[in-house]
C-alpha cells in the first residue's frame, strides 16, 4: 500500500467549522493545533453526535 503524504503548514489557515450549540455552548472545530493526534477530535464529535 503506498504511503499518503499531505503538506500541512502553520501558514495554512482554514475557517473554523461550526456544529451548532450544546447546552448554550458553541461546538467549533479548528485545525490550528500544531502536532497533535488526528483521532481525538473524531472521538469527541462521535460522542456529541
Secondary structure, DSSP 4 states (H G I P E B T S, - for coil): -PPP-----TT---PPEEEEEETTEEEEE-----S--SSHHHHHHHHH-
